[in-house]
Amino acid sequence: MMTFIPIAQPFIDTEEADSVYNQVKSGWISMGKRVKQFESIVQDYLSVKHAVAFSNGTATLHAALLALNVKPGDEVLVPSLSYISSANAVVFCGAKPVFVEENEKTFLVDPETFESKITPKTKAIMSVDLKGMPVDFDTLNALSEKHDIPLISDSAESLGAKYKDKLVGSQALVHSFSLFANKNITTGEGGIITTNNDDIAKICQCIRNQGQSERYVHVMIGHNYRMTDIVASIGIPQLNRVEFIMKEKNRLAMAYTNAFLNHPLIQPPYVPEYVSRHSWYMYCLMLDESVNRDRLAERMIENGVDYRLSFPPIPLQPIYQKMYGYKEGDFPNSEKIFNQFIDIPCWVGMSDDQVQHVIDTILDAVEKSKN
């Protein structure tokens, strides 16, 4: 029987190990020159003016919101289908996340749906590149300008993706990237803010370092959100691999799409024309309502193929139900999407035999998993 195929696997080799060893051996392991080098490489790669490294992706979102002066009494529009950190970062500021439903075709929020939720209290719009697919930045920026409300892009999953032939990272006022272990480019834990705005970059640099403008001069209440040189020493060789990783993941995604295209019970991901390159953080199938997803998942595991059901709608998480009184049925589109989609293995290093085994397993299992 084929070895178990995990949902994701970091693409790390001896280069990263050597880089960490050399950094530890140097005697400097906190934030220093390697973090600056890592930030510089990100800036060059994404053609953006500023990149500010953080300890994790949640910290980047929190800092971005603070830099935009989001405070108690404010509202921030947040997609309901995202990892909970998108909303938690808003709550950290004392503000209220106002959840917005996604389009069933793209899994992203339509600009007009965002617009319908704008109130005088709306301080920011947060978009999310779910599964690594960029949002339509041009239409969202037009909405942002129309209402004079800044756009923050939670691009946690889309490093390496391209929007209209340009790498994601400079389209919104602020982008937040995650470098968690299952991301295409990883440092284990870590995050990056990118922006072309000098003031926002300066404030974010200050926030991550306990509010210091210079050593022991604290000009604001900040946080310890610093990235270490050890972490950065993993990120530098990782960034050297990003184009290869994108090429491989898009190759895998094409194999899956060709295999599942026109299947009556399986819908491959829809990719709009404005997406020049998907990052394929996860490859997600949308199942027909007649398919029992839990039964399908069980059959996948029995055949050695891992899966993920992704993130439930944030407002239906127990803590948000308790805080705001949300209940099942309040977000029907998001709930329908969540109940019908499933992530399948898509990582660099998968063999052709493994990919074919995933395909064969799903095609067989889906027929046997009808309600």
VEXZA-411841 format. One line per 2 residues: number of its first residue (from 1); their letters; for each residue x, y negated, z negated of C-alpha. Coordinates in steps of 0.25 Angstrom, whole numbers, always signed. Example, Ala and Ser with C-alpha at 12.3 -4.5 7.8 and 13.67 -1.06 7.14 Angstrom:
// VEXZA-411841
1) as) +49,+18,-31  +55,+4,-29
END
This chain:
// VEXZA-411841
1) mm) +0,+0,+0  +5,-14,+3
3) tf) +11,-22,-8  +1,-32,-15
5) ip) +0,-45,-7  -1,-57,-16
7) ia) -9,-70,-13  +3,-78,-13
9) qp) +18,-77,-15  +29,-88,-16
11) fi) +39,-89,-5  +52,-90,-14
13) dt) +65,-85,-11  +80,-85,-16
15) ee) +81,-100,-12  +72,-104,-22
17) ad) +78,-96,-33  +92,-101,-29
19) sv) +87,-115,-30  +81,-113,-44
21) yn) +94,-107,-49  +102,-118,-43
23) qv) +93,-128,-50  +93,-121,-63
25) ks) +108,-120,-62  +110,-135,-60
27) gw) +105,-137,-74  +94,-147,-69
29) is) +80,-140,-70  +70,-152,-73
31) mg) +65,-162,-63  +77,-168,-55
33) kr) +84,-168,-42  +78,-155,-36
35) vk) +64,-160,-39  +68,-173,-31
37) qf) +73,-164,-20  +61,-156,-19
39) es) +52,-169,-19  +61,-174,-7
41) iv) +59,-161,+1  +44,-162,-1
43) qd) +44,-176,+4  +52,-173,+16
45) yl) +44,-161,+19  +30,-167,+18
47) sv) +35,-181,+23  +30,-188,+11
49) kh) +36,-200,+3  +35,-194,-11
51) av) +35,-180,-17  +34,-178,-32
53) af) +36,-165,-38  +28,-160,-50
55) sn) +28,-148,-59  +15,-142,-53
57) gt) +4,-146,-43  -6,-150,-54
59) at) +3,-160,-59  +4,-166,-45
61) lh) -11,-168,-44  -11,-174,-58
63) aa) +0,-184,-55  -6,-188,-42
65) ll) -19,-191,-49  -13,-199,-60
67) al) -5,-206,-49  -18,-211,-43
69) nv) -23,-215,-57  -34,-205,-58
71) kp) -39,-206,-72  -51,-203,-82
73) gd) -64,-207,-75  -59,-205,-61
75) ev) -64,-194,-51  -55,-186,-42
77) lv) -61,-178,-30  -56,-164,-30
79) ps) -59,-151,-22  -66,-141,-30
81) ls) -58,-130,-23  -44,-132,-28
83) yi) -35,-127,-39  -40,-133,-52
85) ss) -27,-142,-53  -34,-151,-43
87) an) -45,-155,-53  -37,-153,-65
89) av) -27,-164,-61  -39,-174,-60
91) vf) -44,-170,-74  -29,-172,-80
93) cg) -31,-187,-76  -45,-187,-83
95) ak) -52,-189,-70  -63,-180,-65
97) pv) -62,-170,-53  -74,-172,-44
99) fv) -74,-158,-36  -77,-158,-21
101) ee) -81,-146,-13  -74,-140,-1
103) ne) -77,-137,+13  -80,-122,+15
105) kt) -72,-122,+28  -59,-129,+24
107) fl) -60,-127,+8  -56,-142,+8
109) vd) -65,-154,+4  -71,-162,+15
111) pe) -68,-177,+14  -83,-180,+14
113) tf) -85,-171,+3  -74,-178,-5
115) es) -81,-192,-1  -94,-187,-7
117) ki) -88,-186,-21  -81,-199,-21
119) tp) -86,-209,-32  -81,-222,-38
121) kt) -73,-213,-48  -66,-205,-37
123) ka) -51,-208,-39  -45,-198,-30
125) im) -48,-187,-20  -40,-174,-21
127) sv) -40,-165,-9  -35,-151,-10
129) dl) -28,-143,+2  -35,-130,-2
131) kg) -27,-117,+2  -16,-126,+8
133) mp) -25,-133,+19  -24,-148,+20
135) vd) -36,-156,+19  -40,-167,+29
137) fd) -31,-178,+24  -35,-188,+34
139) tl) -50,-187,+31  -47,-187,+16
141) na) -37,-199,+17  -48,-207,+24
143) ls) -58,-203,+13  -47,-208,+3
145) ek) -45,-221,+10  -60,-223,+12
147) hd) -63,-223,-3  -49,-227,-8
149) ip) -47,-214,-16  -34,-207,-15
151) li) -32,-193,-10  -24,-183,-17
153) sd) -21,-170,-10  -20,-158,-18
155) sa) -11,-151,-8  -6,-141,-18
157) es) -8,-130,-7  -4,-137,+6
159) lg) +11,-139,+5  +16,-136,+19
161) ak) +2,-138,+26  +0,-149,+37
163) yk) -11,-159,+39  -11,-164,+54
165) dk) +3,-159,+56  +9,-166,+43
167) lv) +12,-159,+31  +3,-161,+19
169) gs) +8,-170,+9  +7,-184,+14
171) qa) -8,-185,+18  -14,-188,+5
173) lv) -10,-199,-5  -5,-188,-14
175) hs) -2,-173,-11  -1,-163,-22
177) fs) +6,-150,-19  +8,-138,-28
179) lf) +20,-129,-28  +14,-118,-37
181) an) +19,-103,-34  +8,-100,-24
183) kn) +10,-112,-15  +17,-111,-2
185) it) +29,-119,-8  +31,-116,-23
187) tg) +39,-120,-35  +31,-111,-44
189) eg) +25,-123,-50  +26,-137,-44
191) gi) +19,-148,-37  +22,-160,-28
193) it) +15,-173,-25  +17,-180,-12
195) tn) +13,-194,-8  +18,-206,+0
197) nd) +13,-215,-11  +25,-221,-18
199) di) +17,-225,-31  +10,-211,-32
201) ak) +24,-204,-31  +30,-213,-41
203) ic) +18,-211,-51  +18,-196,-49
205) qc) +33,-195,-52  +31,-203,-64
207) ir) +19,-194,-69  +27,-181,-67
209) nq) +38,-186,-76  +31,-190,-89
211) gq) +27,-204,-83  +42,-208,-82
213) se) +46,-219,-72  +61,-217,-77
215) ry) +67,-208,-88  +59,-210,-101
217) vh) +51,-222,-95  +37,-217,-95
219) vm) +27,-227,-88  +15,-218,-87
221) ig) +10,-205,-94  +15,-194,-85
223) hn) +17,-179,-86  +28,-169,-85
225) yr) +25,-164,-71  +39,-163,-66
227) mt) +45,-153,-57  +58,-146,-61
229) di) +70,-145,-52  +69,-130,-54
231) va) +55,-130,-48  +60,-140,-37
233) si) +71,-130,-34  +61,-120,-29
235) gi) +53,-130,-21  +65,-135,-13
237) pq) +67,-122,-6  +52,-119,-6
239) ln) +50,-131,+3  +60,-127,+12
241) rv) +51,-115,+15  +38,-122,+17
243) ef) +38,-122,+32  +41,-107,+33
245) im) +30,-105,+22  +20,-113,+30
247) ke) +24,-105,+43  +22,-92,+36
249) kn) +9,-95,+29  +3,-100,+42
251) rl) +7,-87,+49  +0,-79,+38
253) am) -12,-88,+38  -13,-86,+53
255) ay) -13,-71,+52  -24,-72,+42
257) tn) -33,-81,+50  -31,-73,+63
259) af) -35,-60,+55  -48,-66,+48
261) ln) -52,-76,+59  -67,-73,+64
263) hp) -69,-63,+53  -84,-64,+49
265) li) -81,-63,+34  -68,-70,+33
267) qp) -65,-85,+36  -50,-89,+37
269) py) -46,-103,+33  -51,-114,+41
271) vp) -39,-124,+45  -44,-138,+50
273) ey) -36,-144,+62  -30,-155,+53
275) vs) -22,-144,+46  -9,-142,+54
277) rh) -4,-132,+44  -10,-125,+33
279) sw) -2,-121,+21  -9,-108,+18
281) ym) -7,-109,+3  -18,-99,+3
283) yc) -25,-92,+14  -40,-92,+11
285) lm) -51,-83,+17  -66,-88,+16
287) ld) -74,-75,+15  -89,-74,+20
289) es) -99,-74,+9  -102,-60,+11
291) vn) -89,-55,+7  -87,-52,-8
293) rd) -74,-59,-11  -71,-53,-24
295) rl) -72,-39,-17  -63,-43,-6
297) ae) -53,-48,-16  -53,-35,-23
299) rm) -51,-27,-10  -39,-36,-7
301) ie) -32,-34,-20  -35,-19,-19
303) ng) -27,-19,-5  -16,-27,-11
305) vd) -20,-41,-6  -21,-53,-16
307) yr) -30,-64,-15  -35,-77,-22
309) ls) -49,-83,-24  -42,-97,-25
311) fp) -48,-108,-34  -62,-108,-39
313) pi) -69,-122,-37  -63,-131,-48
315) pl) -76,-136,-54  -80,-122,-57
317) qp) -68,-119,-65  -72,-118,-80
319) iy) -65,-130,-85  -72,-139,-74
321) qk) -85,-133,-76  -84,-136,-91
323) my) -79,-150,-89  -88,-155,-78
325) gy) -100,-145,-78  -98,-139,-64
327) ke) -105,-126,-61  -105,-115,-50
329) gd) -113,-121,-38  -108,-135,-40
331) fp) -98,-133,-29  -104,-123,-19
333) ns) -95,-125,-7  -82,-123,-16
335) ek) -88,-111,-23  -92,-105,-10
337) if) -78,-107,-4  -71,-101,-17
339) nq) -80,-89,-17  -77,-86,-3
341) fi) -62,-88,-1  -50,-80,-4
343) di) -35,-82,-3  -27,-71,+3
345) pc) -12,-69,+3  -4,-79,+12
347) wv) +11,-81,+8  +24,-81,+15
349) gm) +31,-67,+15  +18,-59,+18
351) sd) +21,-49,+28  +13,-46,+41
353) dq) +8,-33,+34  +4,-40,+22
355) vq) -4,-50,+30  -11,-39,+37
357) hv) -14,-32,+25  -21,-44,+19
359) id) -29,-46,+32  -33,-31,+33
361) ti) -36,-31,+18  -45,-43,+19
363) ld) -52,-38,+32  -55,-25,+26
365) av) -59,-30,+12  -68,-41,+17
367) ek) -77,-31,+25  -78,-23,+12
369) sk) -81,-35,+3  -95,-39,+8
371) n) -105,-42,-2
END
